[in-house]
């Protein structure tokens, strides 16, 4: 109210070029001025109370506060004008005074609200900031917001010195008063020039760029941190609390997956869903994502009791989700027809996500019979039970190892794919297969093994220096499985875009660095030769399958292979009989009849491939062990074909 009175007085003084109201043409003395001012200011006070501008915290004034002040001043002037008009006092007031009053009041209130922030941000920040000299990678919304929060708080020991950005057009610009001092490729030079002590990544970058930043920081002995995706940041009150160290997922550079959540919800809402293998890495994450779409019930089937208990407990006790979903946990074997029959009889199951499988290649090479019985016979029996029960959708998870398989695990998954594809043509149930590669951090995967070996002092064992694999994160894989599952119509094989392949050697070095150690110095990397049934690289597409796009850029469709279902059933029956007898020779022979592309590279007792030496092999060692030249060419052709038109 004091500022409103000062603005009204100042407007008159400016208009009539005098500090005394007695000399103003429209105000006959101080008494008349004060009467008009009391009416005008009181009217504005009511507006200010209603708008609540006095509640704003000055130290954190923002553009929103400026907009609020502007609205309050404009509305206050209008209300004051109306009140003066109703009191028949408008004739005695110059119109220009009313206009000047509104402008002066806006300036005074803005100064009141922003003065402390200006002093703190511009003067105190530059004078007293003694935290770590911090370089930000990314001059965007997240980077600007982080700088604002650092300036507002006293608990962040950081002194931002500037930005680097991947967009050359931003170089030379400023954001929140800090300059964009170069491109990301200038990192090493800027660290040395500015004596940088910490680097924070605030924008989405490719895996190769993140690796370059991480290794540059490691070379200079400085800490490198990152922010999660902006979508997560916007839901958090303090962006600084989201800072974390670089993770292996960051080094892979996987993009955030955007799912068609409403389409998924409309398909799964109120349905009863069965998830086999619910305790596994993928199965448990599929459960976590499915329950968010509010199915009526989820039947969790798992042979291993402990992981089943863990996912059951988690789903029942996660706050905010699943409260209206019935959780039923079943300890059971997918090979047991009686168990499956009873399960489908007891529950009106409408959607099946078949995640149960044996997946470890070397272990299955030594237990080929079990691989066949679980991955082929088990899948057949779950698929048949789903058909007999009239299930709406059946989604099976497959693997890149099913393409031109050289091991029994991949062959069993390919045989299951064929059965599912061709069964789809005989029933109304929509059978869908989803094929993808390795999952980062899954149970028994390479990274937990590396971490265990590092904890024991090494060495870290890598099969071959040139071996490469496709990786994706567990949530990404599970999300795309759910997405593909609701997109499928009839027997399709959906192929997930796995991004760029990663050298296992490089991955091992990164894991060692994450432990604060130096590869090849603190921890030895030892090459032990390809394991039974292992390729140097995996594929996602068979010759002749072709590929078609879908409406989701990370999901593609492979062309189905038509075969005689009756013949395939007979072959699977013979295969199952050989598996029960654990007759590896007969298993391989029957599997070769089913899959002409099956080329096993392991015989019981020893790998066909020669074992490379413990040291780095020469260029001639870059051979695909266990496969002939024609097979190599076929693999490379298929690999090039599937990814040649990728947008990213």
C-alpha positions as CSV (number, residue, x, y, z in Angstrom):
1,X,0.0,0.0,0.0
2,X,2.9,2.3,0.7
3,X,4.3,1.6,-2.8
4,X,0.8,2.2,-4.3
5,X,0.7,5.6,-2.5
6,X,4.2,6.4,-3.7
7,X,3.3,5.5,-7.3
8,X,0.2,7.7,-7.2
9,X,2.1,10.6,-5.8
10,X,5.0,10.1,-8.3
11,X,2.6,10.0,-11.2
12,X,1.2,13.4,-10.3
13,X,4.7,14.9,-9.7
14,X,5.9,13.6,-13.1
15,X,2.7,14.8,-14.9
16,X,2.7,18.4,-13.4
17,X,6.5,18.7,-12.9
18,X,6.1,19.6,-9.2
19,X,6.5,17.9,-5.9
20,X,3.6,19.8,-4.3
21,X,0.0,18.8,-5.0
22,X,-1.0,22.4,-4.3
23,X,0.6,23.3,-7.7
24,X,-1.0,20.5,-9.6
25,X,-3.8,21.6,-11.9
26,X,-6.3,18.9,-11.0
27,X,-5.6,18.6,-7.2
28,X,-6.5,21.7,-5.1
29,X,-4.0,21.0,-2.3
30,X,-2.8,18.1,-0.1
31,X,-6.2,17.3,1.4
32,X,-7.9,16.7,-1.9
33,X,-4.9,14.6,-3.1
34,X,-4.9,12.4,0.0
35,X,-8.7,11.8,-0.3
36,X,-8.3,10.7,-3.9
37,X,-5.2,8.7,-3.0
38,X,-7.0,6.9,-0.2
39,X,-9.8,5.8,-2.5
40,X,-7.4,4.7,-5.3
41,X,-4.9,2.9,-3.0
42,X,-7.6,1.1,-1.0
43,X,-9.1,-0.2,-4.2
44,X,-5.7,-1.5,-5.3
45,X,-5.1,-3.0,-1.8
46,X,-8.2,-5.2,-2.2
47,X,-6.9,-6.4,-5.6
48,X,-3.4,-7.2,-4.1
49,X,-5.0,-9.2,-1.3
50,X,-7.1,-11.2,-3.7
51,X,-4.1,-11.8,-6.1
52,X,-1.8,-12.7,-3.2
53,X,1.3,-11.0,-4.5
54,X,2.5,-10.1,-1.0
55,X,2.9,-13.9,-0.4
56,X,5.7,-14.3,-3.0
57,X,9.1,-15.1,-1.7
58,X,11.4,-12.3,-2.8
59,X,14.6,-14.5,-2.7
60,X,13.1,-16.8,-5.4
61,X,11.3,-14.3,-7.6
62,X,10.8,-15.6,-11.2
63,X,9.1,-14.8,-14.4
64,X,5.9,-16.1,-12.9
65,X,6.1,-13.5,-10.2
66,X,6.7,-10.8,-12.7
67,X,3.6,-11.9,-14.7
68,X,1.6,-11.9,-11.4
69,X,2.8,-8.3,-10.6
70,X,1.8,-7.2,-14.1
71,X,-1.7,-8.6,-13.8
72,X,-2.1,-7.2,-10.3
73,X,-1.1,-3.7,-11.4
74,X,-3.3,-3.7,-14.5
75,X,-6.3,-5.0,-12.6
76,X,-5.6,-2.6,-9.7
77,X,-5.6,0.4,-12.0
78,X,-8.9,-0.7,-13.7
79,X,-10.6,-1.2,-10.3
80,X,-9.3,2.1,-9.0
81,X,-10.5,3.8,-12.1
82,X,-14.0,2.3,-11.7
83,X,-14.1,3.3,-8.0
84,X,-13.2,6.9,-8.7
85,X,-15.8,6.9,-11.4
86,X,-18.5,5.7,-9.0
87,X,-17.5,8.4,-6.5
88,X,-17.7,11.1,-9.2
89,X,-14.1,12.0,-8.7
90,X,-12.8,11.1,-12.1
91,X,-13.3,14.5,-13.5
92,X,-10.7,15.9,-11.1
93,X,-7.9,13.5,-12.1
94,X,-5.7,13.7,-15.2
95,X,-6.0,10.5,-17.4
96,X,-2.2,10.5,-17.8
97,X,-1.8,10.4,-14.1
98,X,-3.7,7.1,-13.9
99,X,-1.6,5.6,-16.7
100,X,1.7,6.8,-15.1
101,X,0.5,5.5,-11.8
102,X,0.1,1.9,-13.2
103,X,3.6,2.0,-14.8
104,X,5.3,3.4,-11.7
105,X,3.6,0.8,-9.4
106,X,4.7,-2.0,-11.7
107,X,8.3,-0.8,-11.6
108,X,8.2,-0.3,-7.8
109,X,6.7,-3.7,-7.1
110,X,9.1,-5.4,-9.5
111,X,12.1,-3.8,-7.8
112,X,10.7,-4.8,-4.4
113,X,10.4,-8.4,-5.5
114,X,13.6,-8.8,-7.6
115,X,16.0,-6.6,-5.7
116,X,17.3,-9.3,-3.4
117,X,17.5,-11.9,-6.1
118,X,19.5,-9.4,-8.3
119,X,21.9,-8.7,-5.5
120,X,22.3,-12.4,-4.7
121,X,22.6,-13.7,-8.2
122,X,24.8,-11.0,-9.8
123,X,26.8,-9.6,-6.9
124,X,27.0,-12.1,-4.1
125,X,27.2,-15.1,-6.4
126,X,30.2,-13.7,-8.3
127,X,31.9,-12.4,-5.2
128,X,31.5,-15.1,-2.6
129,X,31.1,-18.4,-4.6
130,X,33.9,-20.7,-3.6
131,X,32.6,-24.1,-4.7
132,X,34.1,-26.4,-7.3
133,X,34.6,-24.8,-10.7
134,X,32.0,-26.7,-12.7
135,X,31.6,-27.0,-16.5
136,X,28.1,-27.8,-17.8
137,X,27.6,-29.9,-20.9
138,X,24.4,-28.7,-22.5
139,X,23.1,-25.1,-22.8
140,X,19.4,-26.0,-22.6
141,X,16.4,-25.9,-20.3
142,X,17.9,-28.4,-17.8
143,X,21.3,-26.7,-17.7
144,X,19.7,-23.3,-17.2
145,X,17.5,-24.6,-14.4
146,X,20.4,-26.2,-12.7
147,X,22.4,-22.9,-12.7
148,X,19.4,-21.1,-11.3
149,X,19.1,-23.6,-8.5
150,X,22.8,-23.4,-7.7
151,X,22.5,-19.6,-7.3
152,X,19.5,-19.9,-5.1
153,X,20.9,-22.4,-2.7
154,X,23.8,-22.5,-0.4
155,X,24.2,-26.2,-0.1
156,X,25.6,-26.8,-3.6
157,X,29.3,-26.4,-3.5
158,X,29.6,-25.5,-7.2
159,X,30.8,-22.5,-9.2
160,X,29.5,-22.8,-12.8
161,X,32.0,-21.3,-15.2
162,X,30.2,-21.9,-18.5
163,X,28.6,-24.3,-20.9
164,X,29.7,-26.6,-23.7
165,X,27.0,-27.6,-26.2
166,X,26.6,-30.0,-29.1
167,X,25.0,-27.3,-31.2
168,X,27.7,-25.0,-32.8
169,X,25.1,-22.3,-33.3
170,X,24.9,-21.8,-29.5
171,X,28.7,-21.0,-29.1
172,X,29.1,-17.4,-28.0
173,X,25.6,-17.1,-26.5
174,X,24.8,-16.8,-22.8
175,X,22.2,-18.6,-20.7
176,X,21.5,-17.5,-17.1
177,X,24.4,-15.1,-17.4
178,X,26.9,-17.9,-18.2
179,X,28.6,-18.1,-21.6
180,X,28.5,-21.0,-24.0
181,X,32.3,-21.3,-24.4
182,X,32.6,-24.1,-27.0
183,X,31.5,-27.4,-28.4
184,X,31.5,-30.7,-26.6
185,X,34.6,-31.7,-28.6
186,X,36.4,-28.7,-27.0
187,X,36.1,-30.4,-23.5
188,X,39.8,-31.2,-22.9
189,X,41.0,-27.7,-23.9
190,X,38.4,-26.0,-21.7
191,X,39.1,-28.1,-18.7
192,X,42.8,-27.1,-18.9
193,X,42.1,-23.4,-19.6
194,X,39.5,-22.9,-16.9
195,X,40.9,-25.2,-14.3
196,X,37.6,-27.1,-14.2
197,X,37.1,-29.4,-11.2
198,X,33.8,-31.0,-12.1
199,X,31.7,-31.7,-15.3
200,X,28.0,-32.1,-15.3
201,X,26.1,-33.5,-18.4
202,X,22.7,-31.9,-18.6
203,X,21.6,-32.9,-22.1
204,X,20.9,-36.2,-23.9
205,X,24.1,-37.4,-25.8
206,X,25.1,-40.5,-27.7
207,X,26.8,-43.3,-25.9
208,X,30.1,-42.6,-27.8
209,X,30.0,-38.9,-26.7
210,X,29.3,-39.8,-23.1
211,X,32.2,-42.2,-23.2
212,X,34.5,-39.5,-24.6
213,X,33.4,-37.1,-21.8
214,X,33.8,-39.7,-19.1
215,X,37.3,-40.8,-20.2
216,X,38.5,-37.2,-20.7
217,X,37.4,-36.4,-17.1
218,X,39.0,-39.6,-15.9
219,X,42.3,-38.6,-17.6
220,X,42.2,-35.2,-15.7
221,X,41.1,-36.8,-12.4
222,X,37.9,-34.8,-12.2
223,X,34.4,-35.9,-11.3
224,X,31.8,-36.4,-14.0
225,X,28.1,-36.4,-13.2
226,X,24.9,-36.3,-15.2
227,X,21.2,-35.5,-14.9
228,X,18.4,-37.9,-15.7
229,X,16.0,-37.1,-18.6
230,X,14.2,-33.8,-18.5
231,X,10.8,-35.6,-18.1
232,X,12.0,-36.9,-14.7
233,X,13.5,-33.6,-13.7
234,X,10.3,-31.6,-14.2
235,X,8.5,-33.8,-11.7
236,X,11.1,-33.0,-9.0
237,X,11.2,-29.8,-6.9
238,X,15.0,-29.5,-6.8
239,X,17.0,-30.4,-9.8
240,X,20.3,-30.5,-7.9
241,X,19.1,-33.5,-5.9
242,X,18.9,-35.5,-9.2
243,X,22.7,-35.2,-9.9
244,X,24.3,-38.6,-10.1
245,X,27.5,-40.1,-11.3
246,X,27.7,-41.5,-14.9
247,X,26.2,-45.0,-15.2
248,X,26.8,-47.8,-17.7
249,X,23.4,-47.0,-19.1
250,X,24.6,-43.5,-19.9
251,X,27.7,-44.9,-21.7
252,X,25.4,-47.0,-23.9
253,X,23.5,-43.8,-24.9
254,X,20.1,-45.5,-25.1
255,X,17.3,-43.0,-26.0
256,X,14.3,-42.6,-23.7
257,X,11.5,-44.9,-25.0
258,X,8.2,-43.3,-25.6
259,X,5.4,-45.8,-25.3
260,X,1.8,-45.4,-26.5
261,X,0.6,-45.6,-23.0
262,X,-3.1,-44.9,-23.8
263,X,-3.2,-47.5,-26.5
264,X,-1.6,-50.0,-24.1
265,X,-3.9,-49.1,-21.3
266,X,-7.0,-49.5,-23.5
267,X,-5.8,-53.0,-24.4
268,X,-4.8,-54.2,-20.9
269,X,-7.2,-52.3,-18.6
270,X,-9.4,-54.7,-16.6
271,X,-7.8,-57.8,-18.2
272,X,-6.5,-60.9,-16.5
273,X,-2.8,-61.4,-17.5
274,X,-0.6,-64.4,-17.1
275,X,3.2,-63.8,-16.9
276,X,5.4,-67.0,-17.1
277,X,8.9,-66.7,-15.8
278,X,7.7,-63.8,-13.6
279,X,10.7,-63.9,-11.3
280,X,13.3,-63.4,-14.0
281,X,15.0,-60.2,-15.0
282,X,12.7,-59.5,-17.9
283,X,9.6,-61.2,-16.5
284,X,9.7,-59.2,-13.3
285,X,10.1,-55.9,-15.1
286,X,7.3,-56.8,-17.5
287,X,5.2,-57.4,-14.3
288,X,6.2,-53.9,-13.0
289,X,5.2,-52.3,-16.2
290,X,2.0,-54.2,-16.8
291,X,0.5,-53.4,-13.3
292,X,0.7,-49.7,-14.1
293,X,-2.0,-50.3,-16.8
294,X,-4.5,-51.5,-14.1
295,X,-5.3,-55.1,-15.2
296,X,-8.0,-56.8,-13.1
297,X,-5.6,-59.6,-12.2
298,X,-2.0,-60.7,-12.7
299,X,-1.1,-64.4,-12.5
300,X,2.6,-64.7,-11.8
301,X,4.0,-68.2,-12.7
302,X,7.5,-69.1,-11.8
303,X,9.4,-72.3,-11.0
304,X,11.9,-70.7,-8.7
305,X,10.3,-69.9,-5.4
306,X,12.5,-67.1,-4.1
307,X,12.4,-64.7,-7.0
308,X,8.6,-65.3,-7.3
309,X,8.2,-64.3,-3.6
310,X,10.3,-61.1,-4.3
311,X,8.3,-59.9,-7.2
312,X,5.0,-60.8,-5.5
313,X,6.0,-58.8,-2.4
314,X,7.2,-55.8,-4.5
315,X,4.0,-55.6,-6.5
316,X,1.8,-55.9,-3.5
317,X,3.7,-53.2,-1.6
318,X,4.5,-50.6,-4.2
319,X,2.7,-47.4,-3.2
320,X,0.3,-45.9,-5.7
321,X,0.0,-48.8,-8.2
322,X,-1.7,-52.1,-8.3
323,X,-4.2,-51.5,-5.5
324,X,-7.0,-52.6,-7.7
325,X,-5.2,-55.5,-9.3
326,X,-5.4,-59.0,-7.9
327,X,-2.0,-60.7,-7.6
328,X,-1.9,-64.5,-7.8
329,X,1.5,-66.2,-7.5
330,X,1.8,-69.8,-8.8
331,X,4.9,-72.0,-8.4
332,X,4.8,-74.2,-11.4
333,X,6.6,-75.7,-14.4
334,X,5.5,-74.6,-17.9
335,X,6.2,-78.2,-19.1
336,X,3.5,-79.6,-16.8
337,X,0.3,-79.9,-18.8
338,X,-1.8,-80.6,-15.8
339,X,-0.6,-77.4,-14.0
340,X,-1.3,-75.3,-17.1
341,X,-4.8,-76.8,-17.7
342,X,-5.8,-76.1,-14.1
343,X,-4.4,-72.6,-14.2
344,X,-6.4,-71.7,-17.3
345,X,-9.5,-73.3,-15.9
346,X,-9.3,-71.5,-12.6
347,X,-8.7,-68.0,-14.0
348,X,-10.2,-66.4,-17.1
349,X,-6.8,-65.5,-18.6
350,X,-7.1,-63.1,-21.5
351,X,-3.4,-62.1,-22.1
352,X,-0.3,-64.2,-21.8
353,X,3.3,-62.8,-21.6
354,X,5.6,-65.9,-22.0
355,X,8.9,-64.9,-20.5
356,X,10.0,-68.3,-19.1
357,X,13.1,-69.7,-20.7
358,X,16.6,-71.1,-20.1
359,X,18.9,-68.4,-21.5
360,X,22.6,-69.1,-20.7
361,X,24.3,-70.3,-23.8
362,X,27.2,-72.3,-22.4
363,X,25.1,-73.9,-19.7
364,X,22.5,-75.0,-22.2
365,X,25.2,-76.5,-24.4
366,X,26.0,-78.8,-21.5
367,X,22.3,-79.4,-20.8
368,X,20.8,-79.6,-24.3
369,X,17.9,-81.9,-23.3
370,X,16.7,-79.4,-20.6
371,X,17.0,-76.6,-23.1
372,X,14.7,-78.4,-25.5
373,X,12.2,-79.5,-22.9
374,X,11.9,-76.0,-21.4
375,X,12.3,-73.6,-24.3
376,X,10.5,-75.7,-27.0
377,X,8.2,-78.1,-25.3
378,X,7.3,-75.7,-22.5
379,X,6.6,-72.9,-25.0
380,X,4.4,-75.3,-27.1
381,X,2.4,-76.3,-24.1
382,X,1.8,-72.8,-22.9
383,X,0.8,-71.8,-26.4
384,X,-1.5,-74.7,-26.8
385,X,-3.1,-74.1,-23.4
386,X,-3.6,-70.4,-24.4
387,X,-5.3,-71.5,-27.7
388,X,-7.6,-74.0,-25.9
389,X,-8.6,-71.4,-23.4
390,X,-9.4,-68.8,-26.0
391,X,-6.8,-66.3,-24.8
392,X,-6.9,-63.0,-26.7
393,X,-3.1,-62.3,-27.0
394,X,0.0,-64.5,-26.5
395,X,3.3,-62.7,-26.4
396,X,6.6,-64.7,-26.4
397,X,10.0,-63.3,-25.7
398,X,12.7,-64.5,-28.0
399,X,16.4,-63.6,-28.6
400,X,18.8,-62.5,-31.3
401,X,20.5,-65.9,-30.7
402,X,17.6,-67.5,-32.6
403,X,18.9,-66.0,-35.8
404,X,21.2,-68.4,-37.7
405,X,21.7,-70.3,-34.4
406,X,25.0,-71.9,-33.7
407,X,24.0,-73.0,-30.2
408,X,21.2,-75.1,-28.7
409,X,19.7,-72.2,-26.8
410,X,19.3,-70.1,-29.9
411,X,18.0,-73.1,-31.8
412,X,15.3,-73.9,-29.2
413,X,14.1,-70.3,-29.3
414,X,13.9,-70.3,-33.1
415,X,12.0,-73.6,-33.0
416,X,9.5,-72.0,-30.6
417,X,9.2,-69.0,-32.8
418,X,8.3,-71.2,-35.8
419,X,5.6,-73.0,-33.8
420,X,4.1,-69.8,-32.5
421,X,4.1,-68.2,-35.9
422,X,2.3,-71.1,-37.6
423,X,0.0,-71.8,-34.7
424,X,-1.3,-68.2,-35.2
425,X,-2.8,-69.2,-38.6
426,X,-5.1,-71.8,-37.0
427,X,-6.7,-69.9,-34.2
428,X,-8.3,-66.6,-33.2
429,X,-5.7,-66.0,-30.5
430,X,-3.1,-63.3,-31.6
431,X,0.3,-64.8,-31.2
432,X,3.2,-62.4,-31.1
433,X,7.0,-62.9,-30.8
434,X,9.4,-60.2,-29.7
435,X,13.1,-60.7,-30.5
436,X,15.9,-58.6,-28.9
437,X,19.5,-58.9,-27.7
438,X,21.3,-58.8,-24.4
439,X,19.9,-56.9,-21.4
440,X,22.2,-54.7,-19.4
441,X,22.5,-55.9,-15.8
442,X,20.1,-58.9,-16.1
443,X,20.7,-61.9,-13.8
444,X,23.8,-63.8,-14.8
445,X,24.8,-61.2,-17.5
446,X,28.3,-60.0,-18.2
447,X,28.3,-56.9,-16.0
448,X,27.5,-58.5,-12.7
449,X,30.2,-61.1,-13.6
450,X,32.7,-58.3,-14.3
451,X,31.8,-56.6,-11.0
452,X,32.3,-59.8,-9.0
453,X,35.7,-60.4,-10.7
454,X,36.8,-56.8,-9.9
455,X,35.8,-57.2,-6.3
456,X,38.0,-60.3,-6.1
457,X,40.9,-58.4,-7.5
458,X,40.7,-59.7,-11.1
459,X,41.3,-60.7,-13.7
460,X,38.3,-59.7,-15.7
461,X,37.7,-62.4,-18.3
462,X,36.6,-61.6,-21.8
463,X,36.2,-64.3,-24.4
464,X,37.6,-62.4,-27.4
465,X,38.9,-58.8,-27.9
466,X,36.6,-58.3,-30.9
467,X,33.4,-59.8,-29.6
468,X,30.4,-57.4,-29.7
469,X,26.9,-57.5,-28.4
470,X,23.8,-55.4,-28.6
471,X,22.5,-54.2,-25.3
472,X,19.5,-52.4,-23.9
473,X,18.3,-51.6,-20.4
474,X,15.8,-53.9,-18.6
475,X,13.0,-51.2,-18.4
476,X,13.5,-50.4,-22.1
477,X,13.3,-54.0,-23.2
478,X,10.2,-54.7,-21.0
479,X,8.5,-51.6,-22.1
480,X,9.0,-52.4,-25.8
481,X,7.8,-56.0,-25.2
482,X,4.6,-54.6,-23.7
483,X,4.2,-52.2,-26.6
484,X,4.8,-54.8,-29.3
485,X,2.5,-57.2,-27.5
486,X,-0.5,-54.9,-27.9
487,X,0.5,-54.0,-31.5
488,X,0.6,-57.6,-32.8
489,X,-2.2,-59.2,-34.9
490,X,-1.2,-62.6,-36.3
491,X,2.1,-64.4,-35.8
492,X,4.5,-61.5,-36.3
493,X,8.0,-61.5,-35.1
494,X,8.7,-58.0,-33.7
495,X,12.4,-57.0,-33.7
496,X,13.5,-54.3,-31.3
497,X,16.0,-51.7,-32.4
498,X,19.0,-52.5,-30.2
499,X,21.0,-49.4,-31.2
500,X,24.7,-49.7,-31.8
501,X,26.7,-52.8,-30.9
502,X,29.2,-52.5,-28.0
503,X,32.6,-54.2,-27.7
504,X,32.7,-56.4,-24.6
505,X,36.3,-55.4,-24.2
506,X,35.3,-51.7,-24.0
507,X,32.5,-52.6,-21.6
508,X,34.9,-54.4,-19.3
509,X,37.2,-51.4,-19.3
510,X,34.4,-49.1,-18.4
511,X,33.2,-51.3,-15.5
512,X,36.8,-51.3,-14.2
513,X,36.9,-47.5,-14.4
514,X,33.6,-47.3,-12.6
515,X,35.3,-49.1,-9.7
516,X,37.9,-46.4,-9.6
517,X,40.6,-48.6,-11.0
518,X,42.8,-48.5,-14.1
519,X,42.2,-51.2,-16.8
520,X,45.3,-53.3,-17.7
521,X,47.1,-51.8,-14.7
522,X,45.1,-52.3,-11.5
523,X,42.9,-55.0,-13.0
524,X,44.1,-57.4,-15.8
525,X,41.8,-58.2,-18.7
526,X,42.3,-61.8,-19.8
527,X,41.0,-63.3,-23.0
528,X,39.9,-66.9,-22.5
529,X,38.4,-67.8,-25.9
530,X,34.8,-68.1,-27.1
531,X,32.6,-70.3,-24.9
532,X,30.6,-73.2,-26.1
533,X,28.0,-72.1,-28.7
534,X,29.1,-68.5,-28.7
535,X,29.4,-66.1,-31.8
536,X,31.6,-63.1,-32.2
537,X,28.5,-61.1,-32.9
538,X,24.7,-61.7,-32.9
539,X,22.1,-60.9,-35.5
540,X,18.4,-60.0,-35.3
541,X,17.3,-61.0,-38.8
542,X,17.4,-64.2,-40.8
543,X,18.0,-64.3,-44.6
544,X,14.7,-63.9,-46.4
545,X,12.8,-62.6,-43.4
546,X,12.8,-59.0,-44.6
547,X,11.8,-56.2,-42.4
548,X,8.8,-53.8,-42.2
549,X,8.4,-50.7,-40.2
550,X,5.7,-50.2,-37.6
551,X,4.2,-47.0,-36.2
552,X,6.8,-47.2,-33.4
553,X,10.3,-46.2,-34.6
554,X,12.0,-48.7,-32.3
555,X,10.0,-51.8,-33.3
556,X,10.2,-53.6,-36.7
557,X,8.4,-56.7,-38.1
558,X,10.2,-59.6,-39.7
559,X,8.5,-61.6,-42.4
560,X,7.0,-64.9,-41.2
561,X,8.1,-68.3,-42.5
562,X,5.3,-70.6,-43.5
563,X,5.8,-74.3,-42.8
564,X,3.5,-77.3,-42.4
565,X,2.3,-77.2,-38.8
566,X,1.6,-81.0,-38.7
567,X,5.1,-81.8,-39.8
568,X,6.5,-79.4,-37.2
569,X,4.5,-81.0,-34.4
570,X,5.9,-84.4,-35.4
571,X,9.4,-83.0,-35.4
572,X,8.9,-81.4,-32.0
573,X,7.6,-84.7,-30.6
574,X,10.7,-86.5,-31.8
575,X,12.9,-83.7,-30.5
576,X,11.3,-83.9,-27.1
577,X,11.8,-87.7,-27.0
578,X,15.5,-87.2,-27.8
579,X,15.7,-84.5,-25.2
580,X,14.3,-86.8,-22.5
581,X,17.0,-89.3,-23.4
582,X,19.6,-86.4,-23.4
583,X,20.8,-87.7,-26.8
584,X,22.7,-84.7,-28.1
585,X,23.5,-86.2,-31.4
586,X,19.9,-87.0,-32.1
587,X,18.8,-83.5,-30.8
588,X,21.1,-81.8,-33.2
589,X,20.0,-84.0,-36.1
590,X,16.3,-83.3,-35.6
591,X,17.0,-79.6,-34.9
592,X,18.8,-79.4,-38.2
593,X,15.7,-80.8,-39.9
594,X,13.5,-78.1,-38.3
595,X,16.1,-75.3,-38.9
596,X,18.2,-75.7,-42.0
597,X,20.2,-72.6,-40.9
598,X,21.3,-74.4,-37.6
599,X,25.1,-74.7,-37.6
600,X,26.2,-76.0,-34.1
601,X,29.8,-75.0,-33.3
602,X,30.1,-77.2,-30.2
603,X,30.5,-80.9,-29.6
604,X,30.2,-82.4,-26.2
605,X,33.5,-82.1,-24.5
606,X,35.3,-79.4,-26.4
607,X,34.6,-76.3,-28.5
608,X,35.2,-76.6,-32.3
609,X,36.7,-73.1,-32.3
610,X,40.4,-72.7,-31.4
611,X,41.0,-70.8,-28.2
612,X,42.8,-67.5,-28.7
613,X,45.9,-66.6,-26.7
614,X,45.8,-64.8,-23.5
615,X,47.2,-61.6,-25.1
616,X,45.8,-59.4,-27.9
617,X,45.6,-61.5,-31.1
618,X,46.7,-60.0,-34.4
619,X,44.4,-58.9,-37.2
620,X,44.1,-62.5,-38.6
621,X,42.4,-63.5,-35.4
622,X,39.4,-61.4,-36.3
623,X,37.5,-64.5,-37.6
624,X,34.1,-65.8,-36.7
625,X,35.1,-69.0,-35.0
626,X,33.1,-72.1,-35.9
627,X,31.5,-70.6,-39.1
628,X,32.5,-70.9,-42.7
629,X,33.0,-67.9,-45.0
630,X,29.6,-68.3,-46.6
631,X,27.9,-68.2,-43.2
632,X,29.9,-65.1,-42.2
633,X,28.8,-63.3,-45.4
634,X,25.1,-64.2,-44.7
635,X,25.4,-62.9,-41.2
636,X,26.9,-59.6,-42.3
637,X,24.4,-59.1,-45.1
638,X,21.5,-59.6,-42.7
639,X,23.0,-57.3,-40.1
640,X,23.6,-54.6,-42.7
641,X,20.1,-55.0,-44.1
642,X,18.2,-54.5,-40.9
643,X,19.9,-51.3,-39.9
644,X,20.7,-49.7,-43.2
645,X,17.7,-47.4,-43.1
646,X,17.6,-46.5,-39.4
647,X,16.9,-42.8,-38.8
648,X,19.2,-42.6,-35.8
